[in-house]
Structure formats: C-alpha cells, structure tokens
Amino acid sequence: MTEMDPSKKVADRYLKREVLGEGTYGVVYKAIDTKTGQTVAIKKIRLGKQKEGINFTALREIKLLKELKDPNIIELIDAFPHKGNLHLVFEFMETDLEAVIRDRNIFLSPADIKSYIQMTLKGLAFCHKKWVLHRDMKPNNLLIGPNGQLKLADFGLARIFGSPDRKFTHQVFARWYRAPELLFGTKQYGSGVDVWAAACIFAELLLRRPFLQGTSDIDQLGKIFAAFGTPTSSQWPDMVYLPDYVEYQYVPAPPLRSLFPMASDDALDLLSKMFTYDPKVRISVQQALEHRYFSSAPPPTDPPKLPRPNPKSRVSDYNPQEGPTVLSPPRKSRRVMPDRDRFEGNSDQAEKVDDRVGERQAVGDIAGKNEQVPMSIDFSIFGSKPLSRPTINSFRMSLVLACRNRLSMDQASKGLSHHLGLSSRSIVQTFFLNK
Amino acid sequence: MAANFWTSSHCKQLLDPEQVDVVHQQDKDKGITLEEFKLIKTHMANYILKLAQHVKVRQRVVATAVTYMRRVYTRKSMTEYDPRLVAPTCLYLASKAEESTVQARLLVFYIKKLYSDEKYRYEIKDILEMEMKILEALNYYLVVFHPYRTLSQLLQDAGMSDINMTQLSWGLVNDTYKMDLILIHPPYLIALACIYIASVHKEKDITSWFEELRVDMNVVKNISMEILDFYESNKMIADERINTAFSKLALKP
C-alpha cells in the first residue's frame, strides 16, 4: 500500500476555493492541496435521496480510476469522507476539447489535431489494455490540463469488459458518438464502440463541428449511412442479426474526401478504418496508434504548445444568444426497457430535450418526468466555461436497472467438508512424495 | 473479470500469511486468540453467503464481499468494526461494485429473518454509515480478481470440464473463501490447487498436464494442503467456539 494513512486524510488538507458547479451527484469546487501546493477539483458526492448510500456512478468511477493510472487519464488523487459525504479529489483541469473545438479564435493546424487525437487514443488504449470500456467518449469528457495534456475523464459509465457472454446495455454514449452496432441494439459489444466514438471526435476536430448530428436513433443511423453509404451484408455480415436491425434504403457512399476536403490522405485512411461498420473488422485503438498517420509529417504538436481557449476572455466573450455551433445531442429520454419500443419513445421525447438545449442549461433531464434526477455536469465544469451540453449522467441511474441482469447465483456454494476427508489428503501427499 | 491481474491493485496488495494472521491489539486485550480471529472471519464468510442466497446475487459478488471483509480485518479491529455489521455491509458494497446492486432495505429484511439474535440486528442507516468506513478501510480499492474464470479456462485446457470435475472444483473454490487464501495468493494458483484436489479426489491423473504448466508446483501443493487442513480442522460446525469468541468481543475493555 503506497497511500498515506487514511486517518490523516482530513478535509483541512485542502483549502477550499470557489464552487465550480453543481454536478450529477453533488457540488464540485476548486481547492488547493496544502500538502503538494497543487490546484485540485473536489467532487462532493451527495448521498442519494433513496437511502442507497454511496452513489453508484461515483462508486464506479472510484473503482476504475483507482486501477487506471496513466498520463492521459484523469487522476483520482484522493478520496475522503467529510461530514458524512464522500469527497473525490481530482487534478484540476483548465478546459476541455469541446471548448477548444468550438472556440472560433483558435486555429487548429493538422499537427495540433494529430496531437489531440493521439492523446485521446493513448488514454483509450490504456483503458482497453486494462479491459475497461469508457462508453462515454465525447469532446467534453476529454479534459485539458495546464500543460496541454489531454486526459480522459468521467468514468461513470465505464465498465470492465471481456467476460464472455455478459450482456451490456446499448444505451451508452451521447447519440452523436454512438456506434452503429449500438444503434441497432446490440448488447454484446467490445472496445470497437469507443473506437467509433474516437473517430467521431477525430472528425469533429477536422470539421470543427460535430460530424453526425442525428436527432433520433433512426436519424443518427441515417446520418451515418449518408456519410459512409448503407452497409451491405458483405461489409457487415452480422448486422442483420442485431436486435433492432431495420432495413434502410440503400444510399451509396460519397467519396470520403468530399466530406473532409482539408484532411491529409493518411488522416482519411485512418478515419475510414476507425469508421469501419463491422466492429470485428474495425481497427483497434492500438492499431490506430500505430497507423502511419502518426508517423508521417507533420509530427504531432507538443502538448504545451497546443492552442487553447484563453481562460480570461472565454467567459466574457461568451454570448449565449449567439450560441456556438456545437451542441451535444439530446439524450435518450426514457428508461432502459427491453428493446422494441425504443424508437417511438425516443422521438417523443426528443423535442422536449431539444427545448432544454435551447435554454442553455446543463440539465440533462433524461428521465423525462422524473424531476428527482439531479442536474448533470461531467468534468466540463472543471473548465470555467458555461455549461451547455445536456449530459448522460442523470440517465445513469436507469442504466443500473439494465445492468442487473443475471442476478441469480451462478452456482450455489457447496459445503464440501463431508466429501473430503483424510483419504484425499493422504492421496495428495502421496502424489507429491512420488514426484 | 478479464482485466489485467498483473497490473491490478489486487496483485499489488497481496500479503504474506504473517501479515494476515495478526490479531489487532484491541481484540487481543479482550482475549481473542488467533484461532478465534480466524473462526469469526470464517463464520462471517458463511453469513455473507447465507444472506447472498436470500437476496440472490451472483457468486462473484459473494466472493468480492468476503474479500472486502477479510481486507478490512487486516487493518481494523473487530472491536471497532463489529463483524456482524461489517459482513452485510461488505455484501452491500460488493453488490454495487460488481454491478448487481442489492437494496439495503432488502438486506435488513433478511438479516431480521435469519437472525433472532439482537446483536445481528442492524438498520439501514448503520449499513450506510459502515459503507463509508469500509470504503476508507479498503483505501477505495474495489476491483478484486477471483479464481472462477481461470478455473473454467484451466479445466477446459486440461480436458476435464465435465460436470463432475467442474462442480467439485467450483465448490472447492467457493470454500477457499472461508479462509484467507484470496488475500495471499494470486487467484490462478488457488484455482490450480482446487483443480488439483478435485483431480485427486476423482482419481484422475493429470500429472503430465500440471508438469507442462509453468507454475511453481510447490506453491500449488502448499495451497492444496492448506485447503485440506482447513477441511480437517473444521469438520464440526463450531457454534460454541464462535459464541465464546463473540462473548469475548463483547467485553468492555
């Protein structure tokens, strides 16, 4: 155990500064760690109203971040209880990739784009190496630190994967970043879903706007097919077996070049491999990092030299009326139910959520009628920019239900004492003596 | 779980037996012996299993809960952390960490159903309070690896995944949680020891398969012996001994 004695972890190690915002499960504030002089962001986890102890999403995040230590993953520095609430201490991050992408004063050179996407993939590669799926990749979950380092954050939806046959919910990711297999309702998926989302982020860096802005799941698939052509069964043999598969009218793929006129050939090649329909064929994160795009000129920009929004001007420049072009998609508005009724249910609610986006509030009111759901925030609050995107967080509690599949005992424990007596002990001993 | 064991916090936290078999001073002052310390932990592992069977969670939740409980007592005394509250709370926390959440009120309901003894009776608020303390005692490390997954893979590899061998070795793995093995050995070695015992018991000779594995057979042998010794010494359910131990814990310091 490398950590310090837990008894020393008291709240007065940290000098509390201004509140950064209200999160899904409590207040986030800025603080100074008196032990290291470091600026940190502290998430205060409010205990749930339903008397269910420590917030499930927070617990997931703690569980995974304690295992994931990497330069491109947000660091959970400390955790401590104080006045009955759990507090999580993270490194303080100045801004996030969404703020970079939508800041019109910033010019992103091909080398800058390469650097940002490389750091994104490096963080993701580390997760996948540890068999963790992030499941909520999007620009405002990619935080940027004072030295320009990009770090993956918000692991509240992340899961350990790799157990065969374990079924997951397909209701993950903000819609615009959702892979086609998820939109077709697959429950057994792998790291390819994060690759697709990373490809969307790559495209967003190139275009400076979200690439595939679907307004419903159906529309999202339509946008995907319009960009890459309707997949054929030779391209993606398993597609027709997916639970929510519906046949789409065939549209041919326009040349990728026409969608990304400014991108290099290498960038386009990597992009097309990350946007491969069949998740079994889709490039892995590790393979993507080894792609020649990253070794060809220009080399990725050194993180400290990357362009970032000016923290001072950012707030005052911001005009909510004008509004930036970048907005996250509205979230799914209903609880996870077994399949089928998804499409109608979703389109019903889509307008409602869109309205909220118009109000420029950070209310990810996913649960629709459920007013109890707390406000959403994500790490975007760590930058001082105004909140805009509705987030998936409040939707998570309903995911809990979906994750509770297979509750029955795999196999009851059997007391075996009566099976095994002295006889087997002596047999074992004999074996080892003989060896 | 398929995450990488060798780089996990679980791997880094493995202890020597001497570090696990330490009765905390506060408990020692009340006359708790090492044997009683172990006995209470075994009893609590059984308690967790019994509760789990009622609330219906997966086996790995039980295994994780027992591991949490055993880790807590490498750092905290039973005087401070009453096992009869720690056990259900560990199950509660493990159910969340393993994505099979169980409601606290359901646990409380079954505790009341299972035990008439007042000393087992705790309310929801007690469990929620203890949850925070346990998280802290665990230093917020929640990912635990278990032998089950390796077990099935190894059995298949050895060509012995028939129902008899699977059930026997699986049951043996379940029983290893009545001991501290999970704190001391990597899960795959525990799995191997269980396969070993099962193969001997079923009179199946897989010596050559073992020899092909690049593992230290001495460690496998020692774990096997420990498991068999445990069966030997726990042939009788020692209710009386547990009651004696608990009455000692109840003493005023």
Interface residues (C-beta under 8 A of the other chain):
Chain A: M1 E3 P6 L47 K51 E52 G53 I54 F56 L59 I62 K63 L64 K66 E67 A79 F80 P81 G84 L86 K129 K130 W131 V132 R159 I160 F161 G162 S163 V400 C403 R404 R406 L407 S408 M409 D410 Q411 A412 S413 K414 G415 L416 S417 H419 L420 G421 L422 S424 R425 I427 V428 Q429 F431 F432 K435
Chain B: M1 A2 A3 N4 T7 S8 S9 Q13 L49 A52 Q53 K56 V57 R58 Q59 R60 V62 Y92 K96 A97 E99 S100 T101 Q103 A104 R105 I124 K125 I127 L128 E131 M132 K133 L135 E136 A137 N139 Y140 Y141 L142 V143 Y148 R149 Q167 L168 W170 G171 L172 N174 D175 Y196 I197 V200 H201 T207 M217 K221 S224 M225 L228 D229 Y231 E232 N234 K235
